[in-house]
């Protein structure tokens, strides 16, 4: 028997199935978050029309509640992100065309970060990036609404989140502001939950968190992919912690990158180490390279004739490089332009990681302080540098 898509029984079945999938994947292990998922059903925070973006090999597709309510409900309760905004509000999210700028994050990513945050009873929680309001509702169900402050920079997104939260019966404190800035009143916080990617930790987060408090966020360095980070604030104005898996989030607006321009003529040479070796290394290599070369952007590309390439540029826009996978007796083709030889720098950083014994991501950590941020290996007293 098929249950009506919007019935209480259907909602209960979808929520139960989602909890089962998240438990099986290891993204949900704590009973308090199981209770929160039941208290804040995800469909209450999903728009009528949107773009569903499964993680992994699955194809993205549009969803429309009015046109196909059962398909919409199944998509909302899948472990997929639902894109809710295109081009900061200028596009139609149901088409998926354009820059994705806000979403209802995938449940597995949400619960993994919430478990990493681990707020206690009555903890004061600051959330950066309200989005649809779903994670603010989950936090409110765990801590209590009055203990949660959620900040959203986009006025239209914030207004929709306020409607969603009120309809779902939650009342966290909502602010429309830049989450990188200090929050007026409410501090000190015990936990800071960040739902957008950052390359540099805004020091305001550290200042507003009491010693012993925790900050969790997606670290999206210039080089390669993103990582889950959990920092604990010390008594001397720093925050120190480690890496806990991969993450892929939309960037905080003030930290969006400019892309990887490859313009002009470059110097050609041959590399002994190819791009697949560097790009295919463990996540520990990504963290090490990003830590040693924080101003170097890197991304995988495919050349016009289908070959794999790794492209690099510095954030100053002065230098770039491209190494193509052209294995032969001599090596791989490299083009480098500008005052720096970026490919050589990245290979040197990679080989240092190899010399260290190819340490995994868990061997590294981060320290954020007033005016600085660095990556360390094995212990906070051992920062890595170029």
CORDA-V579427 format. One record per helix or strand of 3 or more residues. SS is the DSSP state (2 for helix, 1 for strand). FROM is the first residue (numbers start at 1). LEN is the number of residues. If there is no record, write none. Layout:
# CORDA-V579427
ss = [SS,SS]
from = [FROM,FROM]
len = [LEN,LEN]
This chain:
# CORDA-V579427
ss = [2,2,2,1,1,2,1,2,1,2,1,2,2,1,2,1,1,2,1,1,1,2,1,2,2,1,1,1,1,2,2,1,1]
from = [8,31,42,49,61,69,80,87,100,107,125,134,145,148,155,173,189,203,209,226,239,253,267,275,283,296,308,320,332,342,361,364,372]
len = [18,9,4,6,4,8,7,3,5,11,4,10,3,5,14,4,10,5,11,8,9,3,5,5,10,7,7,5,6,14,3,6,6]
